[in-house]
């Protein structure tokens, strides 16, 4: 049967996954389903992006495949997300439950650890009531430990269920290691407890209940932090949705305005948007004019003048003027909806980040079990002593409990993220640190990232006897009645210099051109060159032409020039532009010294982009890129084999931030950009970008050292625990010493990770 060309795609929300191995299991199950063309499961976002042929397989069947694999699908999202409230409540409930479980386990495991380890400490140990001392009252002591351990195992039951289910399905994961290690320690401790009950008081030294309790408590703590981080990805979409109004005002054929839900708007409807209102759908203006803030789409800091025949886009803001426009694209077809869909699909796709511990666990668990079983059988046959063989078996399992392996990465990440936070660098997840060190290309947005993101008066050129302050005072007085953003910038500059503005009369505003007004009895015109020439007559044209060279220079520098005339006489030019942010040049210089390629990616004009790039030392510029295409540019760079970091601050940057290997958001940027990014620069200083990458490189170095120690420890320790030294006349490692060595391995990993506290910004 030929595969239909009418393919569809959906994003599943999947719950119950505990590690990357779970995601791989779901992915394999869906890939085997007839009719599924492509599937990618992302453990971090709990989403599966599935492309399939609806003529061959139905959504209900795909959902059942996930259920049969041992997981749940809460819902199947549409291509356009319409509500995230239910998902947010689910995440909050999950996080709250995990924290409750951790607190409960800690309440029982801390006293368990005290009573178990306290008496063994040197210099007399910690004080323990006489009736609970292990040597004097071993039965009471062991009963207390057992009673404290059982509640911890109850709240951590999921590790056992998931871990053993993964073993049964032949896809072991980290939960499998936790389940086997704690189960071995618990079972051997119960065996020792029964020995004590039978009168063998020497078995009190063979209790390992505290190992069970502490491991489960630590894992619950880590899972709680992980759940908080994973929930951030979906919050970006929720914040995006808030930018679209819930209602729209439709103009009927009879000329009556009627407010309706945005979902009721149809293509061809005529809509009305007043000053301060958000545009609900994409359309074409039929009547009126306005300055529209499209920064959430284009990244441009200045509002765009719109008139009859111009396009307007959903979620943009009408800053002034009343407009009537015809709906052209609605719902999923709007540019804004495409941005939402881009973020959703990129989040649903799998990031190319290897989970080393989970990959190793697939081989580690069966190998350890095999070694333990072989050691048990070998020693039982060789000695005929079942208890001796059992102790060897448990020693292997206890010493191979994946504490060092499990802590190797997260301990380094915890310390590193703490150091970064003190420097104003907020790393939202461990994956960011795992990938940032591989970055070879850094892409910067322009507006609000390299530049301040707000316009300022940069140049004042006065002619014909006018002074600089006088020209600014006259222009600001005329612009005082304007709602145009450029006019407000001029007024703000005059107020900043504490200039007194004159009384304004006969004010007129001409959309997209300029203003005219009587200021202190003089006729003042402020606007672009053509507007001033038209308003003041041909006699002024030649005079204005004398400043054309200056105006062209300003344009090349990325500045907007406004001509000012007083009583039909040219008074000068005032230029407005978005200025370069302090520290941008130093940041680019530092990144280049680290051997990184630097690119500027912006929706602004090429003239402006090249001018700004030249000021900060960026050689490669990709300009005039639409918001929905920014992620495509990042993807093309990745296809060239480059690891890419994207630095941005606007909503229009969100898809690119998600698509990049590492997304870095400016702390003063929009919430959506911040939620979509992996690293946030809280100090709004681009000089923190090279520091963040240097911190990542140092962290990965520590992680590699930790993993080397963890693997080396396991290889050596398992060999000794299996009796390798005993065979050649050496000592036999008993379970007590095995547990102590296991604890030391964890401590050594932690101590090594703490070396990151010596990290300096010069690294």
Protein Blocks (a to p, Z undefined) as FASTA:
>chain_A
ZZdfbdcddddddehiabfklmmmmmmmmmmpghiabdcddfklopacddddfklpcfkl
mmmmmmmnopacfbdcdfbdfbfklmmmmmmmmmmmmmmmmmmmmmmmmmmmmmmmmmmp
gehiaaddfklgfklmmmlmmmmmmmmmmmmmmmmmmmmmmmmmmmmnopacfklmmmmm
mmmmmmmmmmmmmmmmnopaklmmmccklmmmmmmmmmmmmmmmmmmmmmmmmmmmmmmm
mmpcfbdcdddfkopacdddfklpcghiacdddehiacfbdcddfbdcddddfklmnopa
bdcdddehiacdehiacfbdcdddddfbgcjlpmklmmmmmmmmmmmpccdbdcfklmmm
mmmmmmmmmmmmmmmmmmmmmnopaklmmmmmmmmmmmmpcklmmmmmmmmmmmmmmmmm
mnopacfbfklmmmmmmpcbdcddfehplmnoiacdfbdcdeehiafklmmmmmmmmmmm
pcbfklmmmmmmmmmnopacdddehiacdehibccddeehiacddddfklmmmmnojklm
mmmmmmmmmmmmmmmnopacddddeehiafbdcdddddddehklmmmmmmmmnopacddd
dfbdfklmmmmmmmnopabdcehiafklmmmmmmmmmmnopacddddfbfklmmmmmmpm
bdcddfklcfklmmmpmbdcfkopaklmmmmmmmmmmmmmmmmmmmmmmmmmmmmmmmmm
nommmmnopacddfklmmmmmmmmmmmmmmmmmmmmmpcfkZZ
